[in-house]
């Protein structure tokens, strides 16, 4: 079993549930200070978890660069992906035998970190991103099935395409990648593809790219923070930017009005987070640096509703739509205050707010009948699993879950009661 040494000095910078297997979770961890006798201290760390057995990760994934974002493969959790600070994209094939990876000893504990099956840092410079990656998402059709099922030949050793990925870098360039699987991996590696690990059967091939341009006349450089694909049509992408707009485009070119979703204000306010409704309505929420929230319909460039004082002026770190109730969403601000909205009960302000950083610096509280002891300075990540009964996504018979950093909530529809401290 892994000890506390694995996560000491590291925090979760991003986390995502599998879209189809509710119990599968990927966490992206920050760098840590170098320690003596710790061969993993200089490595980037990504973990794949079964939240039903949270005592240790199912897979410990390591890489040479610092990971910034990631996701799991659609359908079955057989691969994990992570975007890097240096602009590269890596893939781990979770089906590989442990014998392909070398065990290491840390503090008298033997662990077997898995290293990437494919790393785009080994490909040509112009086929890579030139700035840090901020989002990696799988491309699926509106019904959740994988898209892009066409054959891609790797020197006549191909089984075909599994699915596609979209990656967004900080400098507002989107790449589309084909994830392919070879039928006959070469244990000696490849002389022509330096990104392919010897013995690996997975390849990443860049298929296209989109460069975002500023909708503002006097602005040339655009910085991006978040990427979402339209749930009903993954050809449409939406990007949160520092121009004060959510930018909209189509993967394969062509016009896609409106090109940008703007605020009603002249002042430029960075858009920090966006999230689409998981239900049938074509609407999305946008969170802003000044703490405001806006609800947009995809056909209109002006917000349907604006909430200017949702966080008392604190920057929105994440906004997440509830996967069980269409009128409920959650907001996390940069001071670790957690805000619960239910538009049916009150459409003007959150129905409950909890300052986790202040009230949960150390102590005990109850969630869904379980008691947790923990020390927590701030919340750095928040993600939700799908609710099959409400949206038809995910796995039937599994309760929806929420993860805030490393705290698991078994039923987030009871979230208000979950955050009441024990006495």
Secondary structure, 3 states (H helix, E strand, C coil): CCCHHHCCCCCEEEEEECCCCCCEEEEEECCCCCCCCCCCCCCEEEEEEEHHHCCCCCEEEEECCCEEEEEECCCCCCEEEEEECCCCEEEEECCCCHHHCCCEEECCEEECCEECCEEHHHCCHHHCCCCCEEEEEEEECCCCCECCCCCCCCCCCEEEEEEEEEEEECCCEEEEEEEEEECCCCCCCCCCCCCECCCCCEEEEEEEEEECCCCCCCCCCCCEEEEEECCCCCCEEEEEECCCCEEEEECCCCCCCCCEEECCCCCCCCEEEEEECCCCCCEEEEEECCCCEEEEECCCCECCEEECCCCCCCCEEEEEECCCCCCEEEEEECCCEEEEEECCCCCCCCCEEEEHHHHCCEEEEEECCEEEEEECCCCCCEEECCCHHHHCCCCCCCCCCEEECCEEECCHHHHHHHCCECC
